[in-house]
Amino acid sequence: MALVRWITEMGMGVDVHGLDYTKAAKRAVSDALRHSSLNFFAATDKTVHDMHVEVRVAVADPAQVDLDAVAAEVPYGTVTVSAVQGGLDVPAPSGEDGIAIANAAILVSFDQ
């Protein structure tokens, strides 16, 4: 069966000390989810368990993201997470610390 996208949400997250890309990615996903209230379930034959949730996070070093930890931020559906090159690092003046900024897109699809 083909998937049809119903929802696209975006978010941004920041780790202000330590360049923790997983922390920034989790905050980006949480930011996107906090801007959502899905009220169409009663009008359809769909439930939260029918959702296919694709999470894409963009950070400066995608290999450093714990994809399972990011997936755990999503409370419903079948969740897949990928990390791609993007985001932004802001080094501290001392060079010993920095800020990691992540962007997230959450794409929710249902079987047609």
C-alpha positions as CSV (number, residue, x, y, z in Angstrom):
1,M,0.0,0.0,0.0
2,A,1.3,3.5,-0.8
3,L,1.9,6.1,1.9
4,V,0.3,9.5,1.6
5,R,1.8,12.4,3.6
6,W,-0.7,14.3,5.7
7,I,1.4,16.4,8.0
8,T,4.7,18.2,7.9
9,E,6.1,19.9,11.1
10,M,9.3,21.7,11.6
11,G,11.4,22.5,14.7
12,M,14.7,23.8,15.9
13,G,16.7,22.7,18.9
14,V,19.9,24.0,20.5
15,D,22.5,22.6,22.9
16,V,24.1,25.7,24.2
17,H,27.1,24.1,25.8
18,G,29.0,21.0,24.7
19,L,28.1,20.5,21.0
20,D,25.8,17.6,21.9
21,Y,24.1,16.9,18.5
22,T,21.7,14.3,20.0
23,K,20.5,16.8,22.6
24,A,20.0,19.5,20.0
25,A,18.2,17.0,17.7
26,K,15.9,15.8,20.5
27,R,15.0,19.4,21.3
28,A,14.3,20.1,17.6
29,V,11.9,17.2,17.5
30,S,10.2,18.3,20.7
31,D,9.9,21.8,19.4
32,A,8.1,20.5,16.3
33,L,5.8,18.2,18.3
34,R,4.8,21.0,20.7
35,H,3.4,23.0,17.7
36,S,1.0,20.1,16.7
37,S,-2.5,19.2,17.8
38,L,-3.9,16.5,15.5
39,N,-7.7,16.6,15.7
40,F,-8.7,14.7,12.5
41,F,-8.7,11.2,13.9
42,A,-12.4,11.3,14.9
43,A,-13.3,12.3,11.3
44,T,-11.3,9.5,9.7
45,D,-10.7,5.8,10.2
46,K,-7.2,6.5,11.4
47,T,-5.6,6.3,14.8
48,V,-2.3,7.4,16.2
49,H,-1.1,3.9,15.8
50,D,-1.6,4.1,12.0
51,M,0.9,6.9,11.6
52,H,4.2,6.4,9.8
53,V,6.4,9.1,11.3
54,E,9.6,10.0,9.5
55,V,11.9,12.3,11.4
56,R,14.8,14.0,9.6
57,V,17.3,16.0,11.7
58,A,20.0,18.2,10.3
59,V,23.2,18.8,12.3
60,A,26.8,19.6,11.5
61,D,28.0,16.1,12.4
62,P,25.2,13.6,11.6
63,A,27.2,10.6,12.7
64,Q,27.1,11.9,16.3
65,V,23.3,11.7,16.6
66,D,21.8,8.8,18.6
67,L,18.9,8.0,16.3
68,D,17.2,5.7,18.9
69,A,17.2,8.5,21.5
70,V,15.7,10.9,18.9
71,A,13.0,8.4,18.0
72,A,12.1,8.1,21.6
73,E,10.9,11.7,21.5
74,V,8.0,10.7,19.3
75,P,5.1,9.3,21.3
76,Y,3.0,7.6,18.6
77,G,3.3,5.7,15.3
78,T,5.9,3.8,13.5
79,V,9.0,6.0,13.8
80,T,12.1,6.2,11.6
81,V,14.8,8.8,12.1
82,S,17.6,9.9,9.8
83,A,20.4,12.5,10.4
84,V,21.7,14.6,7.6
85,Q,24.4,17.3,7.1
86,G,23.1,20.7,8.1
87,G,22.4,22.7,11.2
88,L,25.0,25.1,12.6
89,D,27.8,25.0,15.0
90,V,28.8,28.2,16.8
91,P,32.2,27.8,18.5
92,A,32.9,29.5,21.8
93,P,35.5,32.2,21.8
94,S,37.8,29.9,23.9
95,G,37.5,27.1,21.3
96,E,36.7,24.6,24.2
97,D,32.9,24.7,23.9
98,G,30.3,25.6,21.5
99,I,26.6,25.7,20.5
100,A,25.0,23.0,18.3
101,I,21.9,24.0,16.4
102,A,19.7,21.3,14.9
103,N,16.7,21.5,12.5
104,A,14.1,18.8,12.4
105,A,11.3,17.9,10.0
106,I,8.6,15.5,11.1
107,L,6.7,13.9,8.2
108,V,3.5,12.0,9.1
109,S,2.0,9.6,6.5
110,F,-0.8,7.1,6.4
111,D,-1.5,4.1,4.2
112,Q,-3.7,5.1,1.4
